[in-house]
Amino acid sequence: MKKWEYLTAPLLIHNTKMILDNFGADGWELVQVVQGASTEQLVAYFKREKA
């Protein structure tokens, strides 16, 4: 059975692509993006298979 680890990270609206590319290069798969405490704030949820 696969085992997963999870990560939440804030996303800066002006630099979203670079942030997501960096997490993807480390093996993290984006699961969802939700609005944070304000409309300018985003929070990303990632998962990757445990080694």
For each residue, the residues with C-beta under 8 A, 3 or more apart:
1:
2: 49 50
3: 49 50
4: 47 48 49 50
5: 47 48 49 50
6: 45 46 47
7: 23 28 45 46 47 48
8: 43 44 45 46
9: 19 23 43 44 46
10: 36 41 42 43 44
11: 16 19 20 33 42 43 44
12: 15 16 19
13: 16 40 42
14:
15: 12 18 19
16: 11 12 13 19 20 42
17: 20 21
18: 15 21 22
19: 9 11 12 15 16 22 23 44
20: 11 16 17 23 24 30 44
21: 17 18 24 25
22: 18 19 25 26
23: 7 9 19 20 26 28 30 44 46
24: 20 21 27 28 29 30
25: 21 22
26: 22 23 48
27: 24 48 49
28: 7 23 24 46 47 48
29: 24 46 47 48
30: 20 23 24 33 44 45 46
31: 45 46 47
32: 44 45
33: 11 30 42 43 44 45
34: 42 43 45
35: 39 41 42 43
36: 10 41 42 43
37: 41
38: 41
39: 35
40: 13
41: 10 35 36 37 38
42: 10 11 13 16 33 34 35 36
43: 8 9 10 11 33 34 35 36
44: 8 9 10 11 19 20 23 30 32 33
45: 6 7 8 30 31 32 33 34
46: 6 7 8 9 23 28 29 30 31
47: 4 5 6 7 28 29 31
48: 4 5 7 26 27 28 29
49: 2 3 4 5 27
50: 2 3 4 5
51:
